[in-house]
Amino acid sequence: EVQLVESGGGVVQPGGSLRLSCQASGFTFEMHDMSWVRQAPGKGAEWVSGISNDGRKTYYADSVKGRFTISRDNAKKTLHLQMDRLKPEDTAVYYCRIQRLNYWGQGTQVTVSS
């Protein structure tokens, strides 16, 4: 059974940092490009960042470029998103996604508020 379990969300003040993790199981993780997608209340899903299967290529939305860093550990089957200099507009539920299958995890809530 394919599973993606996100963790690491929480409440943080503007300018703070969080590190999200996604534990994958049930599929050949190292064969798949992965991404992070977020959904803010009342808004549609927004692609945030992507990474190639081997971790060599990374991609970012303009809204997070220079603040967020995506990475992966294929040996541990984990995907990460380091989020720095967080802004209130980063508040959303964050999901990891198997790019080609468009399969999402259950999400983790990130709230940026003073």
RALINTA-V319551 format. One record per helix or strand of 2 or more residues. SS is the DSSP state (helix for helix, strand for strand). FROM is the first residue (numbers start at 0). TO is the last residue. If there is no record, write none. Layout:
BEGIN
SS/FROM/TO
SS/FROM/TO
END
This chain:
BEGIN
strand/2/6
strand/9/11
strand/17/24
helix/28/30
strand/33/38
strand/44/50
strand/57/59
strand/67/72
strand/77/82
helix/87/89
strand/91/97
strand/102/103
strand/107/111
END
